[in-house]
Structures are given as structure tokens and as C-alpha cells.
Amino acid sequence: MKSNNKLIPVSIFFVGSNSVPSCNMEINKLKKNARIVLGITKIINKFLKYSMKFFVYSLKESVSNFSKETSAIFYHL
């Protein structure tokens, strides 16, 4: 059996950093934007973490207060 595999020539161009300054500027902008997005994401994650902790704490307090009130009601009966 013959295989019909053909080699496809591929050209790879290595571009030096000094030869394309506009490309470097775009890469730097993308890096800066990525750092900004990462910072905002970290802030949002911290906010969500602490808001969930507060929610759980307030839920525990409300359950605790409810159980104290119901036990006081049954105590007085």
C-alpha cells in the first residue's frame, strides 16, 4: 500500500523584539490589561469570600437566637 502523505513546507519567522515596536506595544498593553483584570478578579474573590463568611455567621446567629427564643417559650409553658 502506498501512503499519500505529503510534506507541507512550514516557514517560521523569528522576529526580534526591536524590529517590530508596535507589536511590542500591543503585547505590553495586553499584559497591562491582564494584570488589571487579574487584580479586579482577586478583589471580587475576596469580597465574595468575606460576604459568604458574614452570611454564614449571620445565619448561625439567627438560628441561635431562634433556638433561644423557642426554648424560652417552652420554658415558660
Distance bins in CASP14 RR format, pairs under 12 A and 6 or more apart:
PFRMAT RR
TARGET T0000
AUTHOR 0000-0000-0000
RMODE 2
METHOD distances of the structure
MODEL  1
13 19 0 0 0 0 0 1 0 0 0 0 0
13 20 0 0 0 0 0 1 0 0 0 0 0
14 20 0 0 0 0 0 1 0 0 0 0 0
15 21 0 0 0 0 0 1 0 0 0 0 0
15 22 0 0 0 0 0 1 0 0 0 0 0
15 23 1 0 0 1 0 0 0 0 0 0 0
15 24 0 0 0 0 1 0 0 0 0 0 0
15 27 0 0 0 0 0 1 0 0 0 0 0
16 23 0 0 0 0 1 0 0 0 0 0 0
16 24 0 0 0 0 1 0 0 0 0 0 0
17 23 0 0 0 0 1 0 0 0 0 0 0
17 24 1 0 1 0 0 0 0 0 0 0 0
17 25 0 0 0 0 0 1 0 0 0 0 0
17 27 0 0 0 0 1 0 0 0 0 0 0
17 28 0 0 0 0 0 1 0 0 0 0 0
18 24 0 0 0 0 1 0 0 0 0 0 0
20 26 0 0 0 0 1 0 0 0 0 0 0
20 27 0 0 0 0 1 0 0 0 0 0 0
21 27 0 0 0 0 0 1 0 0 0 0 0
21 28 0 0 0 0 0 1 0 0 0 0 0
22 28 0 0 0 0 0 1 0 0 0 0 0
22 29 0 0 0 0 0 1 0 0 0 0 0
23 29 0 0 0 0 0 1 0 0 0 0 0
23 30 0 0 0 0 0 1 0 0 0 0 0
24 30 0 0 0 0 0 1 0 0 0 0 0
24 31 0 0 0 0 0 1 0 0 0 0 0
25 31 0 0 0 0 0 1 0 0 0 0 0
25 32 0 0 0 0 0 1 0 0 0 0 0
26 32 0 0 0 0 0 1 0 0 0 0 0
26 33 0 0 0 0 0 1 0 0 0 0 0
27 33 0 0 0 0 0 1 0 0 0 0 0
27 34 0 0 0 0 0 1 0 0 0 0 0
28 34 0 0 0 0 0 1 0 0 0 0 0
28 35 0 0 0 0 0 1 0 0 0 0 0
29 35 0 0 0 0 0 1 0 0 0 0 0
29 36 0 0 0 0 0 1 0 0 0 0 0
30 36 0 0 0 0 0 1 0 0 0 0 0
30 37 0 0 0 0 0 1 0 0 0 0 0
31 37 0 0 0 0 0 1 0 0 0 0 0
31 38 0 0 0 0 0 1 0 0 0 0 0
32 38 0 0 0 0 0 1 0 0 0 0 0
32 39 0 0 0 0 0 1 0 0 0 0 0
33 39 0 0 0 0 0 1 0 0 0 0 0
33 40 0 0 0 0 0 1 0 0 0 0 0
34 40 0 0 0 0 0 1 0 0 0 0 0
34 41 0 0 0 0 0 1 0 0 0 0 0
35 41 0 0 0 0 0 1 0 0 0 0 0
35 42 0 0 0 0 0 1 0 0 0 0 0
36 42 0 0 0 0 0 1 0 0 0 0 0
36 43 0 0 0 0 0 1 0 0 0 0 0
37 43 0 0 0 0 0 1 0 0 0 0 0
37 44 0 0 0 0 0 1 0 0 0 0 0
38 44 0 0 0 0 0 1 0 0 0 0 0
38 45 0 0 0 0 0 1 0 0 0 0 0
39 45 0 0 0 0 1 0 0 0 0 0 0
39 46 0 0 0 0 0 1 0 0 0 0 0
40 46 0 0 0 0 0 1 0 0 0 0 0
40 47 0 0 0 0 0 1 0 0 0 0 0
41 47 0 0 0 0 0 1 0 0 0 0 0
41 48 0 0 0 0 0 1 0 0 0 0 0
42 48 0 0 0 0 0 1 0 0 0 0 0
42 49 0 0 0 0 0 1 0 0 0 0 0
43 49 0 0 0 0 0 1 0 0 0 0 0
43 50 0 0 0 0 0 1 0 0 0 0 0
44 50 0 0 0 0 0 1 0 0 0 0 0
44 51 0 0 0 0 0 1 0 0 0 0 0
45 51 0 0 0 0 0 1 0 0 0 0 0
45 52 0 0 0 0 0 1 0 0 0 0 0
46 52 0 0 0 0 0 1 0 0 0 0 0
46 53 0 0 0 0 0 1 0 0 0 0 0
47 53 0 0 0 0 0 1 0 0 0 0 0
47 54 0 0 0 0 0 1 0 0 0 0 0
48 54 0 0 0 0 0 1 0 0 0 0 0
48 55 0 0 0 0 0 1 0 0 0 0 0
49 55 0 0 0 0 0 1 0 0 0 0 0
49 56 0 0 0 0 0 1 0 0 0 0 0
50 56 0 0 0 0 0 1 0 0 0 0 0
50 57 0 0 0 0 0 1 0 0 0 0 0
51 57 0 0 0 0 0 1 0 0 0 0 0
51 58 0 0 0 0 0 1 0 0 0 0 0
52 58 0 0 0 0 0 1 0 0 0 0 0
52 59 0 0 0 0 0 1 0 0 0 0 0
53 59 0 0 0 0 0 1 0 0 0 0 0
53 60 0 0 0 0 0 1 0 0 0 0 0
54 60 0 0 0 0 0 1 0 0 0 0 0
54 61 0 0 0 0 0 1 0 0 0 0 0
55 61 0 0 0 0 0 1 0 0 0 0 0
55 62 0 0 0 0 0 1 0 0 0 0 0
56 62 0 0 0 0 0 1 0 0 0 0 0
56 63 0 0 0 0 0 1 0 0 0 0 0
57 63 0 0 0 0 0 1 0 0 0 0 0
57 64 0 0 0 0 0 1 0 0 0 0 0
58 64 0 0 0 0 0 1 0 0 0 0 0
58 65 0 0 0 0 0 1 0 0 0 0 0
59 65 0 0 0 0 0 1 0 0 0 0 0
59 66 0 0 0 0 0 1 0 0 0 0 0
60 66 0 0 0 0 0 1 0 0 0 0 0
60 67 0 0 0 0 0 1 0 0 0 0 0
61 67 0 0 0 0 0 1 0 0 0 0 0
61 68 0 0 0 0 0 1 0 0 0 0 0
62 68 0 0 0 0 0 1 0 0 0 0 0
62 69 0 0 0 0 0 1 0 0 0 0 0
63 69 0 0 0 0 0 1 0 0 0 0 0
63 70 0 0 0 0 0 1 0 0 0 0 0
64 70 0 0 0 0 0 1 0 0 0 0 0
64 71 0 0 0 0 0 1 0 0 0 0 0
65 71 0 0 0 0 0 1 0 0 0 0 0
65 72 0 0 0 0 0 1 0 0 0 0 0
66 72 0 0 0 0 0 1 0 0 0 0 0
66 73 0 0 0 0 0 1 0 0 0 0 0
67 73 0 0 0 0 0 1 0 0 0 0 0
67 74 0 0 0 0 0 1 0 0 0 0 0
68 74 0 0 0 0 0 1 0 0 0 0 0
68 75 0 0 0 0 0 1 0 0 0 0 0
69 75 0 0 0 0 0 1 0 0 0 0 0
69 76 0 0 0 0 0 1 0 0 0 0 0
70 76 0 0 0 0 0 1 0 0 0 0 0
70 77 0 0 0 0 0 1 0 0 0 0 0
71 77 0 0 0 0 0 1 0 0 0 0 0
END
